[in-house]
Amino acid sequence: MATTFINIGFHNFIAANRIISVVPLKTAISKRMVSEAKRNGLIIDMTHGRKTRTLIVMDNKYIALSAIASENLGGRVVDPRNSQISKINPAGEMSRG
């Protein structure tokens, strides 16, 4: 069974089956989530120094930060044909899909 990866910007990928939610960084609760995750060492910053626009909450309690808009990332999770998807086959080789 191949694992589907979602491009969250700047050649960073997250396994689609690990994503719980994609949240815009506009609300106070999302900003609190980031500060709490930083305090607990559960933050993964994938913005490459750009402005954080989206939080990606994962099933292992980690929060990934992305500079891509949540509307774009949400569409990639829901309809992977509209994004740059990579799949890893059982042999461990990565292919573009």
N, C-alpha and C positions, 0 to 999 in steps of 0.2 A: 504494500500500500504506500503510495507516494504522499509525502507531506507537502502541503501547499504553503508557500511563503508570500506574504504581502509586503510590497515595497512601501516603506513609510518615509521615503525620501533620502537622498544623498547616498544611495547604494546601501541602505540599511534595510534588513528584512526581519519580519517576525512571523513565526509559525501561526497560521490562521486559526488552528484549533486551540491555541493557547489564549486567544483574545476573548475577554469577557465583555468589554465595552470600549467604545471610542467616544471621548468626551471633549468638547471644546473648552479651552482655558479662558472662559469668560466669567464664570460665576465664582462666588466666594467659596463655595464648597469644593470646587475643583482646585482652587488655589490652596485651600487647607489640606486637601489630599496630597498635593505636591510637597508642602512643608512637612507633613507627617511622614511621608515616604523618605524624604531626605534625612529626617531625624533618625529613622530606623535603618537607613542604608539600603532602601529598597527602590531606588530611583535609577533609571537608565536613561541618560541624556543622549539622544540621537539627533540633536538639532544642529550640530556643527557650528555652534556660536550664533545661530540665527534666533529670532524671536520664537519662543514656544507658542504654538497655536493649538496643539492637541495633546491630550493625555490618552494613553492606551493602557487600560487596566487589564492585567493578565491573571490567569488562574493561580499563579504561584505568589500572589500578593505584590509582585513587582509592578511599577508604573513606568512605562516608557514615554519619553517626551519626544514630540515630533514638531517640525516646523511647517508641516503640510496641514492645510485646513481640514477640520474634522469631516466636512461634507465630502471632500475628495477621498479621504481614507475610508469613510463609511461606505462609500460606493465601491471601493476596491474590495472590501470584505464581503459585501452583499453580492456583487456581480464581478467576479474575478476576471472576466473577459475584458473589462475596461481598464485593467491595470497591468503593470509589468509583473508577471507572476513567474516564479521559478519553482520547479518541482524537483524533489530529490527522490530518485527511484530506489528500490530496495538494494541495488548494488552500490549506492552512495554517490552516484554521479548526478550532477546538477544539469538540468535542461531547461531551456526557456519555453514557456507555453503560451 
